[in-house]
Amino acid sequence: MRKNETILDNIDWSLILLYFILTLLGLFNIYSASFNEDFPSLFSFSQEYGKQIIWIGISMFLGFIVLLLDSDILWKYAYWFYGFCLLLLIAVLFTKEINGAKSWLGFGSMGIQPSEFAKLGTAIAVSAYISTINIKLQSQSSAFYANLIILIPMALILLQPDAGTFVVFTSFLWVFYREGISYDFILGFILRLIPFVDHTRIKVGSNFIPLLVVSAILVVSTLLLSQTTISVFGTQMPGFYGLIFSIGAMMLIGLILVRITVMLRERKKLYYILIVAGIAASALVFAVNGVFDYLKPHQKDRIELFLGLDEDPDGKDYNRNRAMAAVGSGGFFGKGYHEATLASPSQGHVPMQSTDFIFCTLAEEWGFVGGIIVLSLFVVLLFKIIQIAERQRSTFTRTFAYSIACIIFYHVAINIGMTIGLAPVIGIPLPFFSYGGSSLMSFTMMLFVLAKLDSERKNVFR
Amino acid sequence: MAGKESNKEIFLKVYVYYIFFVLFMIGIVVKVFAIQYDSIGDFLKDDDLEEKIVETPAIRGDVLADRGEILATSVPIYEIRMDVKTVKDELLNEKLDSLGIMLQNLLKTKTAREWVSLIRRERENQFLLIQRRVPHDIKGELEKSPIFRKGPNKGGFIAIKQIKRKRPNGVLAARTVGLTRDNGMNVGIEGAFNMYLSGTPGKELRKKVSGGWKPIPNEFHQDPIPGYDVWTTIDLTIQDVAETELQRQLEEQDAKLGCVIVMEVETGQIKAIANLSKGSDGNYYEDYNHAIGRSTEPGSTFKLASVMALLEDRKMSLNDLLNAKGKYKFYDSYLHDSRHGGYGMISLKRAFEVSSNVIAEAVNTHYKNSPQDFIDRLNSFGLGEPLGIDLKGEPAPTIRNAGDEGWSGISIPWMSIGYEVRLTPLQILTFYNGIANDGEVMKPYFVSKVTDGARVVQSYSPEVLNPRLCSTSTLEALKSCLEGVVESGTGKSLQSASFKIAGKTGTARIAENSLGYGSDQDVKHQASFVGYFPADDPKYSCIVVIAAPNKDIYGSKVSGTVFTKIANKVFATSLKFHKPINELKNVESVPQMKNGRVEDIKLVMNMAGIANTVASADFEWGVTNEQSKKVLVEKRYIGPTVPNVVGMGLKDALFLLENRGLVVVVNGSGKVRSQSVEAGSEVIKGTKIQINLN
């Protein structure tokens, strides 16, 4: 093995290029989102854009170091990294609250957020654990330990509390899904309690995670829609009926797709699955709605608050309205760079517009087109990472790639989703775009670690 | 699906990821598109998106009494309303009871149960009135109440800020101070001086933020300019007496209404003005400015003008005799004297003192062939002209010219005793004040100055309406008549022990609009007394008018008593009447002075007229050195060390010591005799220093 040659030769430069494009776009976006007329230079280091340049510098330096390091240490010391991250997560609990959460470690404006690095540490630990020779996620104990690895940091993050990052950690379930985790033992335990159901015959296997996520999305959507009404051809009806219509429509589309694409002999089974799924989904929606109506007002309050339905003291509803107004005012081509009014730093009133609501500035200044371009870049990045994952011989690298793909996907989906009203408002950054050193460093290292591991895909077989 | 997964399954899974990514991307694209094109109108027409320029109200200036006591000032109050419709059922069901209790406790207008049922009943009301005129602190409490705490959008809490005029000194001179009304029809001083009081509203750019409108600084921003303060001439002490005595008498006489005006003779300043009328509930309220706005037939008080005319036109002299037979015929109408059978042969002066209607006959005799001469003479006294006061609502006096519509053969005799003419109490008083002021008629005024902080924006000085009312001889004659009224005439009961009062009683029948003077069973009278005091050196003139008294009808009894009480009180409390017992011509010996700030020492000595010499001008703290005829002020060194405060007063000593961080323990009073920490020693903050004073 001629290492010096292989690193540069085998690095996936398209990944690195995507990283640079996203980071630079992010920087210029921050330059507009938090522009201060008194400090017009991009290199005003007292301003967020100036600081972001410093963070980019540090991040790239760290990324460069990662490329130079021997990748062996990653999996050899995986649990040490993980343990170190847990220590930071514990340490942060002893700090002073900032904005109602204990999530900052360090000094003043240059602090770090351990929860951002915990994602990376957990990704490495999960990859290390799953790539261990004897681990079979179908087994009860392996599934248990794998879940434990993500549950410990989740618990610590909940103590801060940081709901956003907590939710992001559930993205590891998708990693487990790829690696074939089975929750049948839990499912069986629950089903055993229900009479007339032969639990031994029900085997969901690794499909449990998608089913769980789809169910969760359905539940949340039902709750979100339960308080609204929609009007269909002039008839008023509860909002969740829309969900039932959507399920029906998706079933139809699914059936048509199956008919077009699938061979005759396999159709019957897929038809069957689609119909059962549609009925089950509809039943779930009705059930959730029924239970919610049955709940006592204070319980409803709590759920609504959690979902961001009720106006809480922070005025999240208001924030989102302003954010959506900014997105909406951008139009197709946007108002132009530095031309945002609703999401402008001096006269706008979009809150946290350089961090959580950064997408507003982008959408207002670059419009629909700009938003789609950035979104496409993210999708390309995710596809790229999955593609990289699937060409690995190493389970470690593959698992790690899936981990960061899922983490980035969650961040992008939830961040943009909450800006435009598709997801509850939980403050998590948009990767490479939101202002903030910790998240930028963390995401940079994720990509560079992946690039490093990928560059050795031909060398090792772990 | 245990065991090794097939490649096909792996492919399927990878597609699941791809599909999820793409689905979410499509979701986002669709949603962004929807926001931008479907609901863009909604967002833009949503007025809370816009900024708005708001007028910020200026704080209205204060109306002050002559020594700066506040008669009217501005405080913010709130109108609390509730958008009940916006509150969700769950919230309302859960918290309405506690809101009811809070409302009961804070507003004390309804019980908790009543509040709950009201709000339930008004479930659809988006602007339910909770309470008007809620003070600032209560509004703050309400804001924190259950439901309301959720703010305007979820809790339906609406607080509309208003500015309320408050009268810290009660209703004193309420009607003259006036009112500000929403419709702009302000009355009284508030109305007349609105241009000064109102101030200039500011402009402010506001932007909707979470929970309200946030002011945004920009180049259009203008701070509101507060209104100026208006200083009235009202003397609170006199005003208080006037109002109290008027009220007492109105209640005693069960009268319909009454008013009192006190005017400073020399200047025409109104020192007190009180108006009270009986409300439907039997209590008296100041709801109309009768004193300046109610024009009535003055009755006998007008006889002064008639006599003045007779004297000025040299038709008669005071000693000319008249036959007061008690019943005087003019065509087919009669006038009676109040004493049955009259007074016999009496002089004109006596006729005036007893208020005999023989004066009507005398005037008629002298003017019936040239009635316009009488009218012209009255007008020459200024009686036909309005006074032109600052306040709105002064009616012009009614004095008909000969041959005007309604003029008849009995117009001259009737006018001469104060009928068929209409004047306001203030117009009558101004005329009498002219007599008291040796013929110089002063224009009555209510406001002495308008100030903006310490700066005087506008000041008003006394104005002369008529420099010479009549000849000096006439003036002296009339003065003696007015004094005679009180000495031996209808106003005998008004005599006061310590000073002389001069004035005239008046008892007029009130003409009801349609009923004329009413039948004998239902006669209503207006009793008045107008005069000045002290008679030999008039300081104040005053008129008391009481309409429709139910017990007595005569001016002296009904209004005269009020006049006397006011006069007595004013005399007793006003320093103007009391000459200092021993006015010091010059200071024989120099009094003891305290050491202290040179400016203060100089001020005190200059005010007291003590000769003094300050050694040089450039020091702040001085030592006084009393010499035989003057005080020499020398410099006292005050540095960063512990200062020497010996000889100073407590105020200066405390200032100096505590400024240096010392803790002062005071013992005794007077001048500092000794200090426990030696002067010139280094200051250690927090050290105790005892100073002994004697």
Interface residues (C-beta under 8 A of the other chain):
Chain A: Q138 W174 Y177 R178 G180 S182 K203 G205 S206 N207 P210 P297 H298 K300 D301 D310 E311 G315 Y318 N319 M324 A325 V327 G328 S329 G330 G331 F332 L342 Q347 H349 P351 A363 G367 F368 G371 I372 L375 S376 F378 V379 L382 F383 I386 E390 A405 F409 A413 I416 G417 I420 G421 L422
Chain B: M1 A2 G3 E5 I10 K13 V14 V16 Y17 Y18 F20 F21 V22 F24 M25 G27 I28 V29 K31 V32 F33 I35 Q36 S39 I40 F43 L44 D46 L49 E51 E90 L91 N93 E94 K150 G151 N153 K154 K207 K208 V209 S210 G211 I216
